[in-house]
Amino acid sequence: MATTQDTFIDGIEKETGLSIDEIRRTPLDDLRSLFERKNGKRMEFVKSFPLIERGSVLGDCVISHAEVEDDFDKALTALRK
């Protein structure tokens, strides 16, 4: 029986046409360029933050591939609980 993570990964691979390992090894800027060419439109990466009392925490910096992978792994771990 496939786990939620397996189903999620299969969906990503089918939608992108790339294996999950290819996606993990490829820098975000290279993926962005690939998908912009493939889809014919500009792509933006957005990191959302929760509202905190009087305002919000702004995410105005670019994050590294490793940080994205770490956030993604944390999200998948949370799904398994």
C-alpha positions, 0 to 999 in steps of 0.5 A: 500500500502506498503511503501519503508521501509516496502518492505525493512524490508520484504526483510531483514526478508525473506533473513535472516529468522529472524524478524526485531525485532530479528535482532534489539535485537541481538548483531552484533557479534551474528548475524555474528556468526549465518550467518557465520554458515548458509552461511559457509563463513566469514563475515565482517562489513565495514563502508564506509566514503566519500573521503575528499580532500586529503585523506579519513576518516578512520573508523578503530574502531568497532561501537556499536549496538546502533550506527548501529541502529542510522545510519540505522534509519537515512538512512531510514528517508532520504529515506522517504524524 
